[in-house]
Amino acid sequence: MQSSSPRAQRFFTKYASGYSNNPDFSRGPDLAALLDELKPGRTEEALDVATGTGFTALALAPFVKSVVGIDITEGMLQEARRIADERGSKNVTFELGDAQKLAYPNSSFDIVTTRRAAHHFDDVPAFLRGARRVIRLEGRLGVVDMSPPPGAADFTNRIEKLRDASHIRAFDQNEWGQMLNEAGFEISSERIMEESVSLGDWLYPVRGGGDEEDLVRRAWKAVPAKVSGLLKADIIDGVIRGWTKRRIVIVASPETP
C-alpha cells in the first residue's frame, strides 16, 4: 500500500494549531480512561506514538520517569514542544518518528501508547509488532482510536476519508482483538466509549461550509437506514445534524513465553 505519510503530513501541518487548541484532544474522557487503565508508575519509561501535539505524552508525564513522543509531522511536534514548555514539563521529549518503523532497541519502554491516530496508519499490524518489540516483558500497550460498530464500518471510513484524505481505516472491536493477538499481546482491559457529535464538531479543525462538508452531507443523504440507526444519527427533514462516535480504549500486555 502506498504510504499515507505525505498526506498525513500535509493535513496535520495545515491544522496543527487547531489540534493544539482543541480541548477534546487535550482532556477528552478517553484520555482519562486510558490513564486509568494503564496505571503508570513513577519509575516507568513511556513512548507515545503519533503523539501529534503531545497531549497524551504530557498527560503521562506527571506519573512516569520519562516520556518520548514521536510523530511524522514536524509542525505538530513544534506545537507539542511549545505546550510542554508552557506547562513546565521537564521529563518529556518530542522526536520525529514513524509509527510503523519504531527506531528504538528491544525492550526500551514500560508503556507504549497511541491515541486517536491508528486510523492514519498504513499498516497497523506493523505498528503492533514494533510496539511488542520495544515493550518490556511486564509492560503495557495502550490504544485509543475510533471504532465503528460492526455494520457501519464502510460508511464511517468513507465519510472520515471525505473529511481527511489521510484517513486509512478505523477497525471494529473484533478486528482489534485479532490484530493484537497476532502481534503477541493479551488484552487486559477494553472499553467502548460513545460520544454524541454535531457535524460541525466532527469536522473540526476542517473549516465548515467547504467541499468536505458538502461531500459528507451528500453521503449522509444516501446512507442506508440500518447504518443510520447503528450510528444513532440525528437527521431532521433529511438533513444530518450529528451522530454517535465510538472509540475503543484497549490496554494489552505482551504474552508470556
Contacts in CASP RR format, 6 or more apart in sequence:
PFRMAT RR
TARGET T0000
AUTHOR 0000-0000-0000
METHOD contacts of the structure
MODEL  1
MQSSSPRAQRFFTKYASGYSNNPDFSRGPDLAALLDELKPGRTEEALDVA
TGTGFTALALAPFVKSVVGIDITEGMLQEARRIADERGSKNVTFELGDAQ
KLAYPNSSFDIVTTRRAAHHFDDVPAFLRGARRVIRLEGRLGVVDMSPPP
GAADFTNRIEKLRDASHIRAFDQNEWGQMLNEAGFEISSERIMEESVSLG
DWLYPVRGGGDEEDLVRRAWKAVPAKVSGLLKADIIDGVIRGWTKRRIVI
VASPETP
1 122 0 8 1.000
1 123 0 8 1.000
2 122 0 8 1.000
3 122 0 8 1.000
4 120 0 8 1.000
4 121 0 8 1.000
4 122 0 8 1.000
4 166 0 8 1.000
4 168 0 8 1.000
5 72 0 8 1.000
5 98 0 8 1.000
5 122 0 8 1.000
7 165 0 8 1.000
7 166 0 8 1.000
8 72 0 8 1.000
8 73 0 8 1.000
8 120 0 8 1.000
8 166 0 8 1.000
9 72 0 8 1.000
9 73 0 8 1.000
10 166 0 8 1.000
11 164 0 8 1.000
11 165 0 8 1.000
11 166 0 8 1.000
12 19 0 8 1.000
12 52 0 8 1.000
12 71 0 8 1.000
12 73 0 8 1.000
12 75 0 8 1.000
12 76 0 8 1.000
12 166 0 8 1.000
13 73 0 8 1.000
13 74 0 8 1.000
13 75 0 8 1.000
13 76 0 8 1.000
15 205 0 8 1.000
15 206 0 8 1.000
16 53 0 8 1.000
16 73 0 8 1.000
16 75 0 8 1.000
16 76 0 8 1.000
16 78 0 8 1.000
16 79 0 8 1.000
17 79 0 8 1.000
18 204 0 8 1.000
18 205 0 8 1.000
19 25 0 8 1.000
19 52 0 8 1.000
19 53 0 8 1.000
19 76 0 8 1.000
19 79 0 8 1.000
19 205 0 8 1.000
20 53 0 8 1.000
20 79 0 8 1.000
20 80 0 8 1.000
20 82 0 8 1.000
20 83 0 8 1.000
22 204 0 8 1.000
22 205 0 8 1.000
24 201 0 8 1.000
25 53 0 8 1.000
25 55 0 8 1.000
25 116 0 8 1.000
26 55 0 8 1.000
27 55 0 8 1.000
27 59 0 8 1.000
29 193 0 8 1.000
29 195 0 8 1.000
30 115 0 8 1.000
30 116 0 8 1.000
30 144 0 8 1.000
30 193 0 8 1.000
30 247 0 8 1.000
30 249 0 8 1.000
31 55 0 8 1.000
31 56 0 8 1.000
31 59 0 8 1.000
31 115 0 8 1.000
31 144 0 8 1.000
33 144 0 8 1.000
33 191 0 8 1.000
33 193 0 8 1.000
33 249 0 8 1.000
34 56 0 8 1.000
34 113 0 8 1.000
34 115 0 8 1.000
34 142 0 8 1.000
34 144 0 8 1.000
34 249 0 8 1.000
34 251 0 8 1.000
35 59 0 8 1.000
35 60 0 8 1.000
35 63 0 8 1.000
37 142 0 8 1.000
37 188 0 8 1.000
37 189 0 8 1.000
37 191 0 8 1.000
37 249 0 8 1.000
37 251 0 8 1.000
38 60 0 8 1.000
38 111 0 8 1.000
38 113 0 8 1.000
38 140 0 8 1.000
38 142 0 8 1.000
38 251 0 8 1.000
40 46 0 8 1.000
40 60 0 8 1.000
40 63 0 8 1.000
40 64 0 8 1.000
40 111 0 8 1.000
41 63 0 8 1.000
41 64 0 8 1.000
41 110 0 8 1.000
42 63 0 8 1.000
42 64 0 8 1.000
42 65 0 8 1.000
43 64 0 8 1.000
43 65 0 8 1.000
44 64 0 8 1.000
44 65 0 8 1.000
44 110 0 8 1.000
44 111 0 8 1.000
45 64 0 8 1.000
45 65 0 8 1.000
45 66 0 8 1.000
45 67 0 8 1.000
45 68 0 8 1.000
45 108 0 8 1.000
45 109 0 8 1.000
45 110 0 8 1.000
45 111 0 8 1.000
46 57 0 8 1.000
46 60 0 8 1.000
46 64 0 8 1.000
46 66 0 8 1.000
46 67 0 8 1.000
46 68 0 8 1.000
46 109 0 8 1.000
46 110 0 8 1.000
46 111 0 8 1.000
46 112 0 8 1.000
46 113 0 8 1.000
47 67 0 8 1.000
47 68 0 8 1.000
47 69 0 8 1.000
47 70 0 8 1.000
47 102 0 8 1.000
47 104 0 8 1.000
47 108 0 8 1.000
47 109 0 8 1.000
47 111 0 8 1.000
47 112 0 8 1.000
47 113 0 8 1.000
47 134 0 8 1.000
48 54 0 8 1.000
48 56 0 8 1.000
48 57 0 8 1.000
48 60 0 8 1.000
48 67 0 8 1.000
48 68 0 8 1.000
48 69 0 8 1.000
48 70 0 8 1.000
48 112 0 8 1.000
48 113 0 8 1.000
48 114 0 8 1.000
48 115 0 8 1.000
49 69 0 8 1.000
49 70 0 8 1.000
49 99 0 8 1.000
49 102 0 8 1.000
49 112 0 8 1.000
49 113 0 8 1.000
49 114 0 8 1.000
49 117 0 8 1.000
49 127 0 8 1.000
49 131 0 8 1.000
50 70 0 8 1.000
50 71 0 8 1.000
50 72 0 8 1.000
50 99 0 8 1.000
50 114 0 8 1.000
50 117 0 8 1.000
50 118 0 8 1.000
50 120 0 8 1.000
50 121 0 8 1.000
51 57 0 8 1.000
51 69 0 8 1.000
51 70 0 8 1.000
51 71 0 8 1.000
51 76 0 8 1.000
51 77 0 8 1.000
51 80 0 8 1.000
51 94 0 8 1.000
52 71 0 8 1.000
52 73 0 8 1.000
52 76 0 8 1.000
52 77 0 8 1.000
52 79 0 8 1.000
52 80 0 8 1.000
52 117 0 8 1.000
53 76 0 8 1.000
53 79 0 8 1.000
53 80 0 8 1.000
53 83 0 8 1.000
54 69 0 8 1.000
54 76 0 8 1.000
54 79 0 8 1.000
54 80 0 8 1.000
54 83 0 8 1.000
54 84 0 8 1.000
54 94 0 8 1.000
55 83 0 8 1.000
55 115 0 8 1.000
56 113 0 8 1.000
56 115 0 8 1.000
57 67 0 8 1.000
57 68 0 8 1.000
57 69 0 8 1.000
57 80 0 8 1.000
57 92 0 8 1.000
57 94 0 8 1.000
57 113 0 8 1.000
58 67 0 8 1.000
58 80 0 8 1.000
58 83 0 8 1.000
58 84 0 8 1.000
58 87 0 8 1.000
58 89 0 8 1.000
58 92 0 8 1.000
60 67 0 8 1.000
60 111 0 8 1.000
60 113 0 8 1.000
61 67 0 8 1.000
61 89 0 8 1.000
61 91 0 8 1.000
61 92 0 8 1.000
64 91 0 8 1.000
64 110 0 8 1.000
64 111 0 8 1.000
65 91 0 8 1.000
66 91 0 8 1.000
66 92 0 8 1.000
66 93 0 8 1.000
67 91 0 8 1.000
67 92 0 8 1.000
67 93 0 8 1.000
68 92 0 8 1.000
68 93 0 8 1.000
68 94 0 8 1.000
68 95 0 8 1.000
68 109 0 8 1.000
69 80 0 8 1.000
69 92 0 8 1.000
69 93 0 8 1.000
69 94 0 8 1.000
69 95 0 8 1.000
70 94 0 8 1.000
70 95 0 8 1.000
70 96 0 8 1.000
70 97 0 8 1.000
70 98 0 8 1.000
70 99 0 8 1.000
70 102 0 8 1.000
71 77 0 8 1.000
71 80 0 8 1.000
71 94 0 8 1.000
71 96 0 8 1.000
71 97 0 8 1.000
72 96 0 8 1.000
72 97 0 8 1.000
72 98 0 8 1.000
72 99 0 8 1.000
74 96 0 8 1.000
77 94 0 8 1.000
77 95 0 8 1.000
77 96 0 8 1.000
80 94 0 8 1.000
81 94 0 8 1.000
84 92 0 8 1.000
84 94 0 8 1.000
97 103 0 8 1.000
99 114 0 8 1.000
99 117 0 8 1.000
99 118 0 8 1.000
99 121 0 8 1.000
99 127 0 8 1.000
100 121 0 8 1.000
100 122 0 8 1.000
100 123 0 8 1.000
100 126 0 8 1.000
100 127 0 8 1.000
101 126 0 8 1.000
102 127 0 8 1.000
102 130 0 8 1.000
102 131 0 8 1.000
102 133 0 8 1.000
102 134 0 8 1.000
104 134 0 8 1.000
105 134 0 8 1.000
106 133 0 8 1.000
106 134 0 8 1.000
107 134 0 8 1.000
107 135 0 8 1.000
107 136 0 8 1.000
107 137 0 8 1.000
108 134 0 8 1.000
108 136 0 8 1.000
109 134 0 8 1.000
109 135 0 8 1.000
109 136 0 8 1.000
109 139 0 8 1.000
110 135 0 8 1.000
110 136 0 8 1.000
110 138 0 8 1.000
110 139 0 8 1.000
110 140 0 8 1.000
111 135 0 8 1.000
111 139 0 8 1.000
111 140 0 8 1.000
111 141 0 8 1.000
111 142 0 8 1.000
112 131 0 8 1.000
112 134 0 8 1.000
112 135 0 8 1.000
112 140 0 8 1.000
112 141 0 8 1.000
112 142 0 8 1.000
113 141 0 8 1.000
113 142 0 8 1.000
113 143 0 8 1.000
113 144 0 8 1.000
114 127 0 8 1.000
114 142 0 8 1.000
114 143 0 8 1.000
114 144 0 8 1.000
114 145 0 8 1.000
115 143 0 8 1.000
115 144 0 8 1.000
115 145 0 8 1.000
116 144 0 8 1.000
116 145 0 8 1.000
116 146 0 8 1.000
116 247 0 8 1.000
117 145 0 8 1.000
118 124 0 8 1.000
118 127 0 8 1.000
118 143 0 8 1.000
118 145 0 8 1.000
118 171 0 8 1.000
119 145 0 8 1.000
119 146 0 8 1.000
119 160 0 8 1.000
119 167 0 8 1.000
119 168 0 8 1.000
119 169 0 8 1.000
119 170 0 8 1.000
119 171 0 8 1.000
120 166 0 8 1.000
120 167 0 8 1.000
120 168 0 8 1.000
121 127 0 8 1.000
121 168 0 8 1.000
122 168 0 8 1.000
124 171 0 8 1.000
124 179 0 8 1.000
125 179 0 8 1.000
125 182 0 8 1.000
125 183 0 8 1.000
128 141 0 8 1.000
128 179 0 8 1.000
128 180 0 8 1.000
128 182 0 8 1.000
128 183 0 8 1.000
128 185 0 8 1.000
129 183 0 8 1.000
131 141 0 8 1.000
131 183 0 8 1.000
132 141 0 8 1.000
132 183 0 8 1.000
132 184 0 8 1.000
132 185 0 8 1.000
132 254 0 8 1.000
135 141 0 8 1.000
135 254 0 8 1.000
137 254 0 8 1.000
137 256 0 8 1.000
138 253 0 8 1.000
139 253 0 8 1.000
139 254 0 8 1.000
140 188 0 8 1.000
140 251 0 8 1.000
140 252 0 8 1.000
140 253 0 8 1.000
141 180 0 8 1.000
141 185 0 8 1.000
141 250 0 8 1.000
141 251 0 8 1.000
141 252 0 8 1.000
141 253 0 8 1.000
142 249 0 8 1.000
142 250 0 8 1.000
142 251 0 8 1.000
142 252 0 8 1.000
143 176 0 8 1.000
143 248 0 8 1.000
143 249 0 8 1.000
143 250 0 8 1.000
143 251 0 8 1.000
143 252 0 8 1.000
144 247 0 8 1.000
144 248 0 8 1.000
144 249 0 8 1.000
144 250 0 8 1.000
145 170 0 8 1.000
145 171 0 8 1.000
145 247 0 8 1.000
145 248 0 8 1.000
146 156 0 8 1.000
146 160 0 8 1.000
146 170 0 8 1.000
146 245 0 8 1.000
146 246 0 8 1.000
146 247 0 8 1.000
146 248 0 8 1.000
147 170 0 8 1.000
147 171 0 8 1.000
147 172 0 8 1.000
147 173 0 8 1.000
147 176 0 8 1.000
147 192 0 8 1.000
147 246 0 8 1.000
147 247 0 8 1.000
147 248 0 8 1.000
148 156 0 8 1.000
148 157 0 8 1.000
148 170 0 8 1.000
148 172 0 8 1.000
148 231 0 8 1.000
148 246 0 8 1.000
149 172 0 8 1.000
149 230 0 8 1.000
149 231 0 8 1.000
149 246 0 8 1.000
150 172 0 8 1.000
150 173 0 8 1.000
150 174 0 8 1.000
151 226 0 8 1.000
151 227 0 8 1.000
151 230 0 8 1.000
152 227 0 8 1.000
152 230 0 8 1.000
152 231 0 8 1.000
153 170 0 8 1.000
153 171 0 8 1.000
153 172 0 8 1.000
155 219 0 8 1.000
155 223 0 8 1.000
155 224 0 8 1.000
155 227 0 8 1.000
155 231 0 8 1.000
156 170 0 8 1.000
156 231 0 8 1.000
157 167 0 8 1.000
157 169 0 8 1.000
157 170 0 8 1.000
158 219 0 8 1.000
159 216 0 8 1.000
159 219 0 8 1.000
159 220 0 8 1.000
160 167 0 8 1.000
160 170 0 8 1.000
161 167 0 8 1.000
162 212 0 8 1.000
162 215 0 8 1.000
162 216 0 8 1.000
162 219 0 8 1.000
163 202 0 8 1.000
163 203 0 8 1.000
163 206 0 8 1.000
163 212 0 8 1.000
163 216 0 8 1.000
164 206 0 8 1.000
171 179 0 8 1.000
173 190 0 8 1.000
173 192 0 8 1.000
173 248 0 8 1.000
176 248 0 8 1.000
176 250 0 8 1.000
177 187 0 8 1.000
177 250 0 8 1.000
180 186 0 8 1.000
180 187 0 8 1.000
180 250 0 8 1.000
180 252 0 8 1.000
184 254 0 8 1.000
184 255 0 8 1.000
185 252 0 8 1.000
185 253 0 8 1.000
185 254 0 8 1.000
185 255 0 8 1.000
186 252 0 8 1.000
186 253 0 8 1.000
186 254 0 8 1.000
186 255 0 8 1.000
187 250 0 8 1.000
187 251 0 8 1.000
187 252 0 8 1.000
188 251 0 8 1.000
188 252 0 8 1.000
188 253 0 8 1.000
189 249 0 8 1.000
189 250 0 8 1.000
189 251 0 8 1.000
190 248 0 8 1.000
190 249 0 8 1.000
190 250 0 8 1.000
190 251 0 8 1.000
191 248 0 8 1.000
191 249 0 8 1.000
191 250 0 8 1.000
192 246 0 8 1.000
192 247 0 8 1.000
192 248 0 8 1.000
192 249 0 8 1.000
193 246 0 8 1.000
193 247 0 8 1.000
193 248 0 8 1.000
193 249 0 8 1.000
194 244 0 8 1.000
194 245 0 8 1.000
194 246 0 8 1.000
194 247 0 8 1.000
195 244 0 8 1.000
195 245 0 8 1.000
195 246 0 8 1.000
195 247 0 8 1.000
196 232 0 8 1.000
196 234 0 8 1.000
196 242 0 8 1.000
196 243 0 8 1.000
196 244 0 8 1.000
196 245 0 8 1.000
197 242 0 8 1.000
197 243 0 8 1.000
197 244 0 8 1.000
197 245 0 8 1.000
198 241 0 8 1.000
198 242 0 8 1.000
199 213 0 8 1.000
199 216 0 8 1.000
199 217 0 8 1.000
199 240 0 8 1.000
199 241 0 8 1.000
199 242 0 8 1.000
200 208 0 8 1.000
200 213 0 8 1.000
202 242 0 8 1.000
202 243 0 8 1.000
202 245 0 8 1.000
203 212 0 8 1.000
203 213 0 8 1.000
203 216 0 8 1.000
206 212 0 8 1.000
206 213 0 8 1.000
216 240 0 8 1.000
217 239 0 8 1.000
217 240 0 8 1.000
220 233 0 8 1.000
220 235 0 8 1.000
220 240 0 8 1.000
221 238 0 8 1.000
221 240 0 8 1.000
223 233 0 8 1.000
228 235 0 8 1.000
231 243 0 8 1.000
231 244 0 8 1.000
232 243 0 8 1.000
232 244 0 8 1.000
233 240 0 8 1.000
233 242 0 8 1.000
233 243 0 8 1.000
234 240 0 8 1.000
234 241 0 8 1.000
234 242 0 8 1.000
234 243 0 8 1.000
235 241 0 8 1.000
END
